[in-house]
Amino acid sequence: MEFRISNQMLVFPSPRKEMSLLNPKIKKAKIPSVLTIPLLQHRGQAAVPVVKPGDRVFAGTKIAEPAGAASVAVHASTSGTVKEIGEFPHPVLGRGTAIVIESDEKDTPDPAVGPRENTDLSFEEFLSAVRDAGITGMAGFGVPAHLRLETLKGKNPQAVILNGVESEPYLTSDYILMMENILEIVEAAKFFKRILRLPKICLAVGEDKLEVLEIVRSKLFSLSEDFLEVVCVPAHYPQGEESLLIRKILPGFRGDLQAGEVLVFNIATALAILEAIKFRKPLYERIVTVTGECLPEPKNLLVKIGTSFNDAIRNCKGFLRKPDRVLMGGPMSGVCVEDWNAPVIKGTQAIVALPPEDTKPRKVLPCIRCGLCLQACPVWINPCLIALAVETGNFDSLKAFHPERCVECGNCSYVCPSMRPMLQRVLEAKGLFPI
């Protein structure tokens, strides 16, 4: 992928979003005959199964209970029969424990899924409902949503930011979600403001999504509402990263990002929380951008959790040519998935099939001190010196370089002319001492 660096030291990778927008509607993926649902789909602890082989389940049936504070429930994605529980491919972990469900092709919802009579919940009831619905951050290997929300307990938060920037190349799932669910976004914002007693709630939209911004503002005007501030931010990568977004929207903010004074929620996560509260609907399906030059018909698909990458790709008429690499997520921060039988999980924003010309390995050369990684770093650390310290074993100097500030965007590796694995070295540094 080509890139350029501006005189403001920002990286502009080629967006390549137009492929998945040739079909500008959410398409419902065909439910596969077998779904493999991992017990761990987030950072934290795996859930504990509460079903056994032979049990009958429905769409939304709880099949695994939370195992600890950093755990959430897991639910069946469709109706059918529990086939087995065991070790299966996992898109992030390589392999992990999962529950396999054989579909009956009826997709019957669980009787427990339905409108909630009273949505005027206490904060504790709200947290419990989010956890029981299995809501996690829906961007990558996210954090359980109830843990993020718990940081607000006993606090006076300044704002919640609904993040619709989606600056990663190829990805359009959040864009299409916003375009087709404007009223739900406004409703989710109103709900967050009420239950969290917020003085301010913002919707952040990239400058490449001005139509979303205008539609939301039009809806707010027609509803005579002014509780939601819609903010347009630069669309360059990685502007959607949490700390950068807070600094852009709240330039005077000087608080602790970990103290719960400001929370950032991906727009898909926010809508999943609304569905959990309003309809008691667990997180068992999500929109996934399935795209890349190797696919004849890239699409945004509504996919059941547990659908294999292979099955999702078949909904786009398979491969046009053999990809060199298939990613979960975008090319900047995504994870390379070796086994395409691995399932879609809650944090699978995209499946990207890249051709050989975009992934051709080149020889790793010594650092030439060009400084491009410093220019491209959004949090102003020195990836070059961190990488050299790790490679030479000079661990005593690492703390002075603050690798813990890394937001794992991958810009440093992306711009390095010597093809050095900068991000990998910084991640190694982050693991050398407690952060």
C-alpha positions as CSV (number, residue, x, y, z in Angstrom):
1,M,0.0,0.0,0.0
2,E,1.3,3.4,-0.9
3,F,1.5,6.2,1.7
4,R,2.6,9.8,2.1
5,I,3.7,11.8,5.1
6,S,2.4,15.4,5.5
7,N,4.4,18.3,6.7
8,Q,2.3,17.9,9.9
9,M,4.0,14.5,10.4
10,L,0.9,12.5,9.7
11,V,0.7,9.2,7.8
12,F,-1.9,8.9,5.0
13,P,-2.2,5.3,3.9
14,S,-4.3,4.7,0.8
15,P,-7.9,4.4,2.0
16,R,-9.1,1.7,-0.4
17,K,-12.7,1.9,1.1
18,E,-14.5,2.2,-2.3
19,M,-14.4,-1.6,-2.9
20,S,-16.8,-2.6,-0.1
21,L,-19.0,0.4,-0.9
22,L,-19.9,-0.7,-4.4
23,N,-22.6,-2.6,-2.6
24,P,-23.7,0.3,-0.3
25,K,-26.1,-1.8,1.8
26,I,-25.7,-4.3,4.6
27,K,-26.2,-7.8,3.3
28,K,-27.2,-10.6,5.5
29,A,-24.8,-13.5,5.3
30,K,-26.0,-17.0,4.9
31,I,-26.0,-18.9,8.1
32,P,-23.5,-21.8,7.8
33,S,-24.5,-25.3,8.8
34,V,-21.9,-25.2,11.6
35,L,-20.8,-22.3,13.8
36,T,-17.7,-22.4,16.1
37,I,-18.1,-20.0,18.9
38,P,-15.0,-19.3,21.0
39,L,-15.3,-18.9,24.8
40,L,-12.7,-16.1,24.7
41,Q,-13.3,-13.3,22.3
42,H,-11.8,-10.4,24.2
43,R,-8.9,-9.4,26.5
44,G,-9.6,-11.1,29.8
45,Q,-10.9,-14.5,31.0
46,A,-12.7,-17.1,29.0
47,A,-16.3,-17.9,29.8
48,V,-17.3,-21.3,31.3
49,P,-19.7,-23.5,29.3
50,V,-23.2,-24.1,30.7
51,V,-24.3,-26.4,27.9
52,K,-23.2,-29.9,26.8
53,P,-23.2,-31.8,23.5
54,G,-26.8,-32.6,22.4
55,D,-28.4,-29.6,24.1
56,R,-30.9,-27.6,22.1
57,V,-30.2,-23.9,21.8
58,F,-31.7,-20.8,20.1
59,A,-30.4,-17.5,18.8
60,G,-29.4,-15.6,21.9
61,T,-29.3,-18.6,24.3
62,K,-26.6,-18.3,26.9
63,I,-24.1,-21.1,26.3
64,A,-21.2,-19.9,28.6
65,E,-21.2,-17.9,31.9
66,P,-18.6,-15.2,32.8
67,A,-15.7,-16.8,34.7
68,G,-14.4,-13.7,36.5
69,A,-14.4,-9.9,36.6
70,A,-12.8,-9.7,33.2
71,S,-15.2,-12.1,31.5
72,V,-18.5,-11.9,29.8
73,A,-21.3,-14.3,28.8
74,V,-21.2,-16.1,25.4
75,H,-24.4,-16.8,23.5
76,A,-25.5,-19.1,20.6
77,S,-25.7,-17.3,17.3
78,T,-28.5,-19.3,15.8
79,S,-30.8,-22.1,16.7
80,G,-29.7,-25.7,16.6
81,T,-27.9,-28.4,18.6
82,V,-24.6,-28.2,20.5
83,K,-22.4,-30.6,18.6
84,E,-19.1,-30.5,20.6
85,I,-16.9,-28.5,22.9
86,G,-13.2,-28.6,22.3
87,E,-10.1,-26.9,20.8
88,F,-10.6,-25.2,17.5
89,P,-8.9,-22.5,15.3
90,H,-9.1,-18.9,16.8
91,P,-8.3,-15.8,14.7
92,V,-6.2,-14.1,17.5
93,L,-5.0,-16.9,19.7
94,G,-4.3,-19.5,17.0
95,R,-6.4,-22.1,18.8
96,G,-8.8,-21.9,21.7
97,T,-11.7,-23.6,23.4
98,A,-15.0,-23.2,21.5
99,I,-18.6,-24.5,21.4
100,V,-19.7,-25.9,18.1
101,I,-23.4,-25.5,17.1
102,E,-25.0,-27.4,14.3
103,S,-27.7,-25.1,12.8
104,D,-31.2,-26.2,12.2
105,E,-31.5,-23.5,9.5
106,K,-34.5,-21.9,11.3
107,D,-32.6,-19.2,13.2
108,T,-35.3,-19.2,16.0
109,P,-34.7,-16.5,18.6
110,D,-34.5,-17.5,22.3
111,P,-37.7,-16.6,24.2
112,A,-35.7,-14.5,26.6
113,V,-34.8,-12.1,23.7
114,G,-37.4,-9.4,23.4
115,P,-38.3,-5.8,24.4
116,R,-37.5,-4.8,27.9
117,E,-40.5,-3.3,29.7
118,N,-38.5,-0.9,31.8
119,T,-35.3,0.6,30.6
120,D,-34.9,2.9,33.5
121,L,-32.2,0.9,35.1
122,S,-29.9,1.7,38.0
123,F,-26.2,1.9,37.2
124,E,-25.5,-1.5,38.7
125,E,-28.4,-3.1,36.7
126,F,-27.0,-1.4,33.6
127,L,-23.6,-3.0,34.2
128,S,-25.1,-6.4,34.8
129,A,-27.2,-6.3,31.7
130,V,-24.2,-5.3,29.5
131,R,-22.1,-8.1,31.0
132,D,-24.8,-10.7,30.6
133,A,-25.3,-9.7,27.0
134,G,-21.7,-10.4,26.3
135,I,-20.8,-6.9,25.1
136,T,-17.1,-6.3,24.4
137,G,-15.2,-3.7,22.5
138,M,-16.0,-4.4,18.8
139,A,-12.7,-3.3,17.4
140,G,-10.1,-6.0,17.5
141,F,-9.5,-8.1,20.7
142,G,-11.4,-5.6,22.8
143,V,-12.0,-5.1,26.5
144,P,-15.4,-6.2,28.1
145,A,-17.7,-3.1,27.9
146,H,-18.8,-3.4,31.6
147,L,-15.2,-2.9,32.7
148,R,-14.9,0.3,30.7
149,L,-18.2,1.5,32.2
150,E,-17.2,0.5,35.8
151,T,-14.5,3.2,35.7
152,L,-17.4,5.8,35.8
153,K,-18.7,4.5,39.1
154,G,-18.6,7.3,41.7
155,K,-17.1,9.7,39.1
156,N,-18.4,12.8,37.4
157,P,-17.4,11.9,33.8
158,Q,-16.9,14.9,31.5
159,A,-18.1,13.2,28.3
160,V,-18.6,10.0,26.3
161,I,-17.4,10.0,22.7
162,L,-19.1,7.7,20.2
163,N,-16.4,6.9,17.8
164,G,-17.4,6.7,14.1
165,V,-14.1,7.8,12.6
166,E,-13.0,4.4,11.2
167,S,-9.7,5.7,9.8
168,E,-8.2,2.2,9.1
169,P,-7.8,1.5,5.4
170,Y,-10.4,-0.9,3.8
171,L,-12.9,-0.8,6.7
172,T,-16.4,0.6,6.1
173,S,-18.5,-1.4,8.6
174,D,-19.0,1.5,11.0
175,Y,-19.8,3.9,8.1
176,I,-22.5,1.6,6.7
177,L,-23.8,1.0,10.2
178,M,-24.2,4.8,10.8
179,M,-25.8,5.4,7.4
180,E,-28.5,2.7,8.0
181,N,-29.1,3.3,11.7
182,I,-29.2,7.1,12.2
183,L,-32.2,7.0,14.6
184,E,-30.7,4.3,16.6
185,I,-27.5,6.3,17.0
186,V,-29.4,9.3,18.3
187,E,-31.4,7.0,20.7
188,A,-28.1,5.4,21.9
189,A,-26.6,8.8,22.6
190,K,-29.7,9.9,24.5
191,F,-29.7,6.7,26.5
192,F,-26.0,7.1,27.5
193,K,-26.6,10.7,28.5
194,R,-29.5,9.7,30.7
195,I,-28.1,6.7,32.4
196,L,-24.6,8.0,32.9
197,R,-25.8,11.6,33.8
198,L,-23.4,13.1,31.3
199,P,-23.0,16.8,30.7
200,K,-21.7,16.1,27.2
201,I,-21.9,13.4,24.6
202,C,-20.2,13.6,21.2
203,L,-20.3,11.7,18.0
204,A,-17.0,11.8,16.2
205,V,-17.2,11.4,12.4
206,G,-14.3,11.5,9.9
207,E,-14.2,14.3,7.3
208,D,-14.5,11.6,4.7
209,K,-18.0,10.8,6.1
210,L,-19.6,14.2,5.8
211,E,-22.9,12.7,4.6
212,V,-23.2,10.9,8.0
213,L,-22.5,14.2,9.8
214,E,-25.2,16.1,7.9
215,I,-27.8,13.3,8.3
216,V,-27.3,13.1,12.0
217,R,-27.5,16.9,12.4
218,S,-30.7,16.9,10.3
219,K,-32.3,14.3,12.5
220,L,-31.4,16.2,15.6
221,F,-32.9,19.3,14.2
222,S,-36.1,17.6,13.1
223,L,-36.4,16.1,16.6
224,S,-35.6,19.4,18.2
225,E,-32.8,17.8,20.1
226,D,-29.4,19.4,21.0
227,F,-28.0,16.9,23.5
228,L,-25.6,15.3,21.0
229,E,-22.6,17.2,19.6
230,V,-21.5,15.9,16.2
231,V,-17.8,16.6,15.6
232,C,-16.0,16.3,12.3
233,V,-12.3,15.2,12.7
234,P,-9.5,14.5,10.2
235,A,-9.9,11.1,8.6
236,H,-6.2,10.3,8.6
237,Y,-5.0,7.1,10.3
238,P,-4.9,6.6,13.3
239,Q,-7.2,9.5,14.3
240,G,-9.8,7.0,15.6
241,E,-7.4,5.9,18.3
242,E,-8.8,6.8,21.8
243,S,-6.2,9.2,23.2
244,L,-5.9,11.1,19.9
245,L,-9.6,11.5,19.6
246,I,-10.0,12.8,23.1
247,R,-7.2,15.4,22.5
248,K,-8.8,16.5,19.3
249,I,-12.4,16.8,20.6
250,L,-11.5,18.0,24.1
251,P,-8.3,20.0,23.6
252,G,-8.4,21.4,27.1
253,F,-8.6,17.9,28.7
254,R,-5.8,17.3,31.2
255,G,-7.3,14.4,33.1
256,D,-6.2,10.7,33.4
257,L,-7.4,8.7,30.4
258,Q,-7.6,5.6,32.7
259,A,-9.6,7.3,35.4
260,G,-13.0,7.2,33.7
261,E,-13.3,11.0,33.2
262,V,-13.9,10.5,29.4
263,L,-14.9,7.3,27.7
264,V,-14.7,6.4,24.0
265,F,-17.0,3.8,22.6
266,N,-16.9,2.4,19.0
267,I,-20.2,3.1,17.4
268,A,-20.9,-0.6,16.9
269,T,-20.3,-1.2,20.6
270,A,-22.7,1.6,21.5
271,L,-25.5,0.2,19.3
272,A,-24.9,-3.3,20.7
273,I,-25.3,-1.9,24.3
274,L,-28.6,-0.2,23.2
275,E,-29.9,-3.4,21.8
276,A,-28.9,-5.3,24.9
277,I,-30.8,-2.8,27.1
278,K,-33.8,-2.2,24.9
279,F,-34.4,-5.7,23.4
280,R,-32.4,-7.9,25.8
281,K,-30.4,-8.9,22.7
282,P,-27.0,-10.4,23.4
283,L,-24.1,-9.8,21.1
284,Y,-24.2,-12.8,18.7
285,E,-24.0,-11.1,15.3
286,R,-22.2,-8.1,13.9
287,I,-21.4,-6.2,10.6
288,V,-18.1,-7.3,9.0
289,T,-16.4,-5.6,6.0
290,V,-15.3,-8.5,3.8
291,T,-13.0,-6.9,1.2
292,G,-9.7,-6.9,-0.6
293,E,-8.4,-7.0,-4.1
294,C,-8.7,-10.8,-4.1
295,L,-12.5,-10.8,-3.8
296,P,-14.9,-10.3,-6.8
297,E,-17.7,-8.8,-4.7
298,P,-16.5,-7.1,-1.4
299,K,-19.5,-6.4,0.9
300,N,-20.5,-5.4,4.4
301,L,-22.1,-8.5,5.8
302,L,-24.3,-9.0,8.9
303,V,-22.5,-12.1,10.1
304,K,-23.3,-14.5,12.9
305,I,-20.5,-14.9,15.5
306,G,-18.9,-18.2,14.9
307,T,-19.1,-18.1,11.1
308,S,-15.8,-19.2,9.6
309,F,-13.7,-16.8,7.5
310,N,-14.1,-19.2,4.7
311,D,-17.9,-19.1,4.9
312,A,-17.9,-15.3,5.2
313,I,-15.7,-15.1,2.0
314,R,-18.1,-17.4,0.2
315,N,-20.8,-14.8,0.6
316,C,-18.6,-12.6,-1.6
317,K,-18.4,-15.3,-4.2
318,G,-15.1,-16.7,-3.0
319,F,-11.6,-15.7,-4.1
320,L,-11.0,-14.1,-7.5
321,R,-7.3,-15.1,-7.0
322,K,-5.4,-16.6,-4.2
323,P,-4.5,-14.1,-1.5
324,D,-1.1,-13.9,0.0
325,R,-2.5,-12.9,3.4
326,V,-6.0,-12.8,5.1
327,L,-6.3,-10.3,7.9
328,M,-8.8,-9.8,10.7
329,G,-9.0,-6.1,10.8
330,G,-7.2,-3.6,8.5
331,P,-3.7,-3.7,7.1
332,M,-2.3,-1.3,9.7
333,S,-3.3,-2.9,13.0
334,G,-5.0,-6.2,11.9
335,V,-4.0,-9.7,12.7
336,C,-2.9,-12.2,10.1
337,V,-5.1,-15.3,10.2
338,E,-3.4,-18.4,9.0
339,D,-6.3,-20.8,9.3
340,W,-9.3,-19.6,7.4
341,N,-11.5,-22.0,9.3
342,A,-11.1,-19.6,12.3
343,P,-14.4,-18.0,13.2
344,V,-15.6,-14.4,13.2
345,I,-15.6,-13.1,16.8
346,K,-17.1,-10.0,18.5
347,G,-14.2,-7.8,17.5
348,T,-14.0,-8.8,13.9
349,Q,-14.5,-5.5,12.1
350,A,-13.2,-6.8,8.8
351,I,-11.8,-9.7,6.8
352,V,-9.3,-8.3,4.3
353,A,-7.8,-10.6,1.6
354,L,-4.5,-9.0,0.4
355,P,-2.8,-9.9,-2.9
356,P,0.9,-10.8,-3.1
357,E,1.9,-7.4,-4.5
358,D,0.7,-5.8,-1.3
359,T,2.4,-8.2,1.1
360,K,5.6,-9.2,-0.7
361,P,8.3,-9.5,1.9
362,R,11.4,-7.5,1.5
363,K,14.8,-7.9,3.1
364,V,15.1,-6.3,6.6
365,L,18.0,-3.8,6.6
366,P,19.8,-1.9,9.4
367,C,18.3,1.3,10.8
368,I,19.4,4.3,8.7
369,R,18.3,6.9,11.3
370,C,15.9,8.5,8.8
371,G,13.5,9.6,11.5
372,L,10.3,8.6,9.6
373,C,9.1,6.5,12.5
374,L,9.3,9.5,14.8
375,Q,7.4,11.6,12.4
376,A,4.7,9.0,11.9
377,C,4.2,8.2,15.7
378,P,1.0,9.8,16.9
379,V,2.0,9.7,20.6
380,W,5.6,11.1,20.1
381,I,7.7,8.1,21.3
382,N,10.9,7.0,19.6
383,P,10.2,3.5,18.0
384,C,13.7,3.4,16.5
385,L,15.5,3.7,19.9
386,I,13.0,1.3,21.6
387,A,13.6,-1.3,18.9
388,L,17.4,-0.9,19.1
389,A,17.3,-1.2,22.9
390,V,15.3,-4.5,22.6
391,E,17.6,-5.9,19.9
392,T,20.8,-5.0,21.8
393,G,19.5,-6.1,25.2
394,N,19.8,-2.6,26.7
395,F,16.7,-3.0,28.8
396,D,17.7,-0.5,31.4
397,S,17.1,2.3,29.0
398,L,13.6,1.2,27.9
399,K,11.6,3.1,30.6
400,A,13.1,6.4,29.5
401,F,11.7,5.8,26.0
402,H,8.1,5.1,27.4
403,P,7.1,2.1,25.2
404,E,3.9,1.9,27.4
405,R,2.5,4.9,25.5
406,C,2.4,3.0,22.2
407,V,-1.1,2.7,20.8
408,E,-0.1,-0.2,18.5
409,C,-1.2,1.6,15.3
410,G,1.7,0.1,13.2
411,N,2.7,3.5,11.6
412,C,6.3,3.0,12.5
413,S,6.6,-0.4,10.7
414,Y,4.6,0.9,7.8
415,V,6.8,3.8,7.0
416,C,10.2,2.2,7.7
417,P,12.3,2.1,4.5
418,S,14.5,-0.6,6.0
419,M,11.4,-2.9,6.6
420,R,12.3,-3.3,10.2
421,P,9.6,-4.9,12.5
422,M,9.3,-1.8,14.6
423,L,5.9,-2.5,16.1
424,Q,6.9,-6.0,17.1
425,R,9.9,-4.7,18.9
426,V,7.9,-2.1,20.8
427,L,5.3,-4.7,21.8
428,E,8.2,-6.8,23.1
429,A,9.4,-3.8,25.1
430,K,5.9,-3.3,26.6
431,G,6.1,-6.9,27.9
432,L,9.5,-6.5,29.6
433,F,8.2,-4.6,32.6
434,P,4.8,-3.9,34.2
435,I,2.8,-1.1,32.5
